[in-house]
Amino acid sequence: MHMRRGLQRCMASSEIHVAPDRFEVSSGEALLTAELRSAIAVCVYDADEEAGALLHLRCIVRHSKPADVTDTTLATELLLLHRCLESLRESAPAARIVAHLVDTPQVNPACDIVIKLVRHYLEDAGVQVLPEDIAAGPARTLRFRPSMGWVHTRA
């Protein structure tokens, strides 16, 4: 019996990689991961329900208009965020926005627009938004355990 519980606990603490422009919803001890390269991660969780979701959005800039973010891009990102929140609708989640900015100045204004848009959307949806974690430099590895609201990043 003791070995069986240990096996179940090990299986319950699986690691799920979240690809760019995707989201994953998890409950229990699963660990959600993402590699942030000019990207934004929205970590939404409810520690009481031990559930949450990770939304991974890329910051894409069109070379013709570097600081411009198209309406289609924003609408797509809001739709993904909406679907992510819908999966947690029964709870009152909290969220943390984590971003990686490249060292290219023309990309950063577009990322700033998306970060502000996501923050306002979350606040309007009644989500408690914790301080943002935004950094430039090498790509960042994100590890998120929704059951505890634990977010860890490293370059």
Number of C-alpha atoms within 10 A of each C-alpha: 5 6 8 9 10 11 10 10 13 12 12 14 13 12 15 16 15 20 16 18 16 15 21 17 20 20 18 17 19 21 20 25 23 22 21 24 20 24 23 27 26 24 28 29 32 21 19 12 17 16 24 31 28 29 26 27 25 20 26 16 18 13 10 7 11 15 18 17 18 14 9 9 13 15 11 14 21 16 12 18 23 14 14 22 23 11 15 19 11 10 17 17 25 19 23 23 21 23 29 26 24 19 12 9 11 16 20 20 17 20 26 17 16 21 22 11 15 19 21 14 15 22 14 10 14 12 20 17 18 11 10 14 13 13 15 16 12 15 18 22 15 21 21 24 27 27 21 17 20 14 17 12 16 10 13
